[in-house]
């Protein structure tokens, strides 16, 4: 009796995570954390640290808003394309 290879085996691939959701979430949390750190440093009169943390919090907030607006525009364009196809 010979053993034949089985070709029907399918492997289940792991679900791909959407990168933009992770980057959007991460920039939001990072900006919030740096903002809180800046507030704590400012209340303890550590002005240099306060300035740097506030600067980084502002930059991350700007990036976060940019990512959110980019995907908002992208999704509205996709919705417009779907509407035009249905007409």
Secondary structure by P-SEA (a helix, b strand, c coil): cbbbbbccbbbbccccccaaaaaaaaaaaaaaaaaaaaaaaaaacaaaaaaaaaaaaaaaaaaaaaaaaaaaaaaaaaaaaaaaaac
